[in-house]
Amino acid sequence: MGIKTFILTHEDKATMNLFQMVKRYHENCPAFVKAEASRDNANELSFGQIDCSYALATAKTKGAGRSSTVQLLHGSEVAFWANAEDHIAGLFQAVPRIAGTEIILESTAYGQDNFFFKKWQQAMYGEDEYIAIFIPWFWEPSYRAISPTPLTLDDDEVILKELYQLDDLQLYWRRLKIKEGGDGKIGLSLFRREYPCNPVEAFDESIEDALFTADLINAARRTGTCARIGPKLLGADIGGMGKDFTSIIRRQGRVAYNLETHLHKDEAQIAGIIINIIKTEGIDKVLIDSIGLGSGVITILRHQGYKDYVIPVNGCSSPSKANADKYVNKRDEMYGELLEWLKDAPVEIPNDDLLAQDLLSVRYYFTSRGQRKLLDKGETSGRKLGRSPDRGDSLALTHAYEIGLRGEVNLPPVLQHLQSYGGEQWAT
């Protein structure tokens, strides 16, 4: 057999609890499958006849399991590991890359500045071999309670009931657990960390400088609540052939929908995708980030006869005159307008965890003039995402300019001139 299993937990108590579960299983399993233990101590069970073992250690011990060869590795409560980087360099290398081996990392989320969040993000974006699996609290059938009186739902509970098809027994159990954690926001925050509905709630740090909140985003993730009225807009953030995604989203009035992403597509391929969407979906205007690779896509679209559809958006340009006192630049303004749009509920966005995480990653501060300034993409992504918030940017782009009911655009005079001139100077 030759299978060695190693469990690494975050604290001594957890190590002891897990090991007692294993020993209890071994002591009570049927005789015909029960292997005789050749070693049985506080942290290890070995079975010499079949050359297998089961061992545990605590992550606060540096170098735990480093010299071993392990086929099955279970990292428990990884977000709370004290020496995560050391274990990555050591223990993870003990698992050979052959058939029959496996590494499982599980944890209660504990904010975003730790190794577990980094691995979760990489798995969500398909950047490594791990598979992201999220288990919401309501999958557990025992998490239910009967209310002694008819249950009157608050606004938050109504949203959750519609979004996740919860019943009143589940919602009443949730209400009781929130009360156990404390009054008001304290109890709700603790519940969401221990019993999240989605990864956004799990990793939400409720940081004061976050532009968006989990509540605001969750409220907008419902579908079928708003009618699509107004011009059909397309927001496109271009990623090109690198690690960033090209993100494209539609918005019509109070509904943002049909988010799609593309990886490793050049400018010509992306232009072709956008042209097909214009033709098949009757898009009125396409708002494209004109900095970097977006300028090439805009040039192709103009040369293909779609000049009247394209609105280049330079995030470093000035905000509109009406918002000059509120924002530093156009990117700050379009995210600010997106925030106001979300606050003016009901509105809809796609029920997409990665879009929600992009929005939650946006941070801001106030300048000495009282203008709201977003942290730049590099600073935001380096701290939270490790990448550009492509999905969030595409949605924000649809709020860059006011688009009238017939598709007329309120552009600043300089951009109107460049549009009519027909040159490519706007690309700079």
N, C-alpha and C positions, 0 to 999 in steps of 0.2 A: 504493500500500500504506500508507505513512505510519505504520508501527508502531515505536514506540520502547520498548525494553526496558531496565530499570534494575535492577541487582543491588546491594544494600547488605549488606556482610558485617561481621563483628565485628572483624577484624584484617587487617593488610596481607597476611600469608601466605595467608589464606583467599581474599582478593581475587585474588591472583596465581594460586592453584591453580584457582579457578573460571574465570578468564579463559583460562588455558592449555587447559582442557577445551573451551571454546568455539572457540578458535583451531584446535585439533586437529580438531574436528568440521568446521569450515569448510574447512580445508585438504584433508580427505579425503572430503568429500561428493561424490556423482556430479556430473559436469560439467553435466548438463542442469538441475540445480536450484541450482547454485552461482552465487551473485551475486558480481559483482566488487566488491571492497572499495575504496571511495574514500578511506577513512581507516583506518589500521591502526597503532595505537600501544599503549602499555602498558596502557591502561584502556578503550579504545574501538575498536569496529569499526563503520564506517558504510558504507552501501550507497546511494550517491547515485542510482543508476538507479531504485531502488524506494522511495527516501526512507525507509529504515529504519535503525535503529542499535541497538547493543548496548553498554551502558556499565556500568562497575562503580565503586564507591567504598567507602571504609571508614567504619564508623559512628562512629569516634572523631573524625572530621572534622565539626564542627558545620556545619549548613546544606547538607550534601551533597545535590545534586539539587534544591535548593529552587526554583530559577528555571526548571526544566524542565517540559515537559508530557510525561507518560509514560502509555503505554497498559497496559504490563505491568510490575508491580513485584514483585520477589522479595526479601524480607528474610531473610537467612541467619543462623542462630545468634542470633536476636533476644534471647534471654535474656541474652546477653553484651554487648549494645550499651552503649556508654559514655554516650551522649546520647539515650536513647530518647525522652524527652518532647520534645526539640527536633526530632527527626525526625518525630514524630507531627504536630507543628504545621506543619512545612515540607514534607517530601517527600511525605507522604501526601496533602497537598492538591494535589500535582502530577498526581494520577490523576483524570481527570474521571469523573463518575458517569454514564457512557453505556454503551450496549451495546458489547461487545468489549474492555472493560477488566477488569483483574483484579489483585488484590493477594494474594500468598501469603506467609505468615509461617511459617517453620519454624525449629526449634531443638531441640537437646538441652536438656532441662529443667535449670534451675539454681536450685532452691529456689522459694520462693513470694513473695519480696519484690522483684518486678521486673515490668516492663511485660508481658513475655510471659505470665506466669502470669495477670495481670489479663485479658489478651485471651482466653486459653484459658478462663477461668471465664465470661466474658461469652458466648463462643461456645457453651459447654456448656449454659448456661441460656437460650440463644436471645435474648440481650439486644442483639445487634447483627447485622450482615449476614454475619459470618464463619461458616464451617462448621468445627466441630472434627473433625479427623481424627487419630486416634492409630494409629501403626504399631508393633506389638510386635515384638520381636527375632525371634521364632520364625516370622514370615512370610517371612524370608529363607531360601531353600532351601539355601544353602551353609553355614549355621550348624549343622554337624553334625560329629561326630568319632566314630571307632570306638574303643571301650575295649579294651585288650589282654586284659582279664579280664572275666568276667561282672560286670555293674554291680549293686551293692547300693545301693539308694536310701535316702537319709536322709529324715527326716520332711518337710522342706521340699520335697524333690524329689517325694515321693509326692503332696503337695498340688498342686504345679504340674502333674504328669502328669495328675491327675484333672481339674483345673480347666480346663486348656487343651489336653487330649488330646495331650500331647507324647510323643515316643518316646525310647528310651534314647540314640540318637545325638545328639539335641538336648540332652538332659540332661547327657551327658558333655561336649559342647562347652561348655555353660554352666559346668560344674565346672572345666574347664581355664581358661576366661576369668577366673573368680573367683580362681583361684590366681595368675594373672598380676598381678592388682591388689594382692595382699598377703594376709597371713594373717587368718583369722577375719572379723570384722565389717568390717574395712577393705576387703578384697577384695570382699565381698558388697555393701557400700555403693557402691563404685565401679561394680560391674557393673550394679546397679539404675539408676544414673544414666545410664549409657551404653547399656544394653540392658534397658529396663524391659519388664515384661509388661503393665502397665496404667498409666493416668495416676497412680494413687495411688503406685505405686513411683517413677514418674518425678519427681514433685514432692515426695516425702517428704523432709523435712529432718532427720528423726530428732532433733528438738529435745527436750531433756531435760524440758521442761514440757508436752509433749504427753501427753494422758491415754491415748490409744490408739496402737498401733504398726501399721505396715503388715503385719508378720508376723501379728499377732493378727487383723486384719481379713481378710487373704487366706485364712487358715485357715478362717474362718467363711463364706467366699463359696462354698464347695462346697454342692451341693444333693443331696438324696436319701440323706444319711448318717444322718439322725436320724428317729425316729418322732414324730408329733404326738400328744402325750399331755397331758391337762389341760384347763383352761378355755380357751375361745377369747376372746382379748383383742383389742381394737382401740385403737390409739394414734392420736390425731388432734391435729395441730398446725395451728391455723387461721390462714390467711394473708389471707383476705378479698379485697378488690378492689384491693389495692396490688400492689407488685412481688414480695412474698413469696408462695411457694406454700403452699397447703393440702396437707399431707402426711398420708396415712393408711396405716397398716401393720397387718397382723395378726400375732399371735404366739400360738402354742400350745406351751407348755412350752419345749422346746429349739429350736424352729423359728420364726423370724420370716419372713414370706412375704407375697406379693401387696402390694408397696408401690405406691401410686398417688398421683399429685399432680394438683392442680387449680389453675388460675390464673384470677383475676378471677371468683370465685364468691362471692356474698354469703352471709350467715348462713343464710337460708332454703334456698338451694340446697345448701349443705353439709349442713344438717340432713337434707334429703331424701336425699342420697347415703348418709349414715350409716344412716338408717332402712331403706333398701333393703338395705344390707349386713347389718344385724341380721336382717331377715326372711329373706333368701336364704341366709345362711351360718351361721345359728345362733350368733351372737355372744353371749357371756355377759356381758361387761362392756366399756364404752367409756370409756377414760380420755382426758379432754380438758383441754388447757391452759385454765384458767379466767380467765387474765389477758387483758384486751383483748377481741378479737373472739370468743374462745372462749366468753365468758360469754353472748353472744347465742345461739350455737348450743346451748349447754346449756339455756337458757331455753326455746327452741323444742322441744327434745327432751322436756323435762319436760311441757310443755303438750300435746304429742302423745301422752302416755301412756307415755313411755319412762324415767320417773324411776328405776325400779329397775335400769336398765341403765347409767346415767350415773354416772361418778365424776369430779367436778371435781378438777383438780390445780393447786394454786397453787405455782409454783416458788419463791416468796419465803417460803412458810410454813416452819415448823420441820420438821426431819427427825424420824423416829420416835425414841422414847426410846432404843431399843437402839443407834441410830447417832448420838446427840447429840454424842458426843465425837469422831466421825469427820468429820462434815460440818457446814457452816454452815446450809444450808437444804435444802429439798426437791429443788431442781434438782440441787444437788451430790450429794444422796443417790441420786437415780434414775440419774444418770450413773455414780455409783460402783457401784451394783448392776448396771448394764449391763456395766461393766468386769469385775466378778467373774463374771458370766454368760458373757462371752466367754472368760475365762480357763479356765472349767470345761468345756473342750472334751470331746467334739465338740458344737458348736452350729451353727446355720445362720442366715445373713442373706441377703437378696436379693443377687445378683451385680450390683450397681449401682454404677457409678463415682461418681455424685454422692452417694449415701449414704456411700460410703467416704470421700470427700473431706470431707463434713460431719463425720464422726467424727474424722478426722485434724486438723481445725481446732480441736478443743476443747483449751484450755490450762488449766492450774491452778497454784496455789501453795499453800503451807501458812501458816496464820495463826499468830499468836504462841501460840495454844492447841493447835497441832498438828492443827487441822482442815483438811481439804482443801477449798479454795474454787476454783470455776471462775471464769475471767475472764467478765465478763458478756457477753451476746450482742453488744452494740454494740462492745465492745472486741475480742472475738474476730473478729466479722465484719468490722470495719473493718481489721483487720490481715491477714486471710487471705481471707475469702470475699466481702466487700462486700455481704453479705446475712445473714439469719438462717439457721442450719443446720436448716432445716425437717425434712428427712428424718431427720437424727440425733435431733432433738427428739421426733419421733413414735415412734421406736424406744425412746428413753429413757423416754417416758411409760408404756410397758407394764411398766416396772419400778418405778413410783412406789409401789405398794402390794403387799402379799402377797395373792394371790387363791387361795382354796382350790379343791380339786378340784370342788366343787359351786358354785363361783362366790361363796362367802362372802368378804368383804373385811375385812381387819384395819385398820380406820380409826381414827384418833385420836378420843377422846371428843367434841371440839368438832365435828368433821365428822360424826360419827354423829348428833349432836343436830340439826345443820342439815339433814341428809338427812331425818330423820324429821319435822322441822318443816315442811318443804315450801316454805320461803321461798327467796328468791334472794340472801340475804345472803352466801353463799359466793362470789358473783361479785366481791365487793370484796376 
